[in-house]
Amino acid sequence: MHSSHYCARRVLLHWLSAVIILWALVSGFYVAYYPVSAATEHWVGSLNVSLTTLFIPLFAWRLWLFVGALQTREPTPSAIHRLALAVHASIYLVIGVVLVTGVLMMKSAISVFGLFQLPQPLDDPALIDWANAAHVVSCAVLSLLIVLHLCAVAWHEFSGRRVVRRMSFARQPDAPVQRSPR
């Protein structure tokens, strides 16, 4: 987006989200479309359910920060900024759909690392199947949006706009040094 840098919360949430989402997508598609043992499929499924369940409140926080940042934007952004905003908003929307359908498609209680359980939200097999199909499609759409996002990052970087640096913990050259009180 257009700010000179992102706050540490947004950077942390971005990279934490990226790791969880990329792991869940890659491992989920892998066990779905490649031959793996039943034990591996169960392990990946359990890990992904636990990780993404814990990710839901982090995603809600990240979405809240994103929406809050929208209110501080200039009133009439350029066409390229509007396009970037539309793509980012689409990514947030599709992540939300992936998370909701992921919960709705559960055929049993949702165990989170064996520490606690959430009740199965649906018991109608037809609705569970619909949620499963919607989950697969939304995961595919999210994968395409991530590829688009990565292409945009590469384009910005090769054009001299250091978006990766802005989305890192590296101190910005123009950022004031904050000293802790003695």
Secondary structure as UniProt FT lines:
FT   HELIX           8..33
FT   HELIX           38..70
FT   TURN            71..72
FT   HELIX           79..104
FT   STRAND          110..112
FT   TURN            113..115
FT   STRAND          116..118
FT   HELIX           125..158
FT   TURN            159..160
FT   HELIX           163..166
FT   TURN            173..174
//
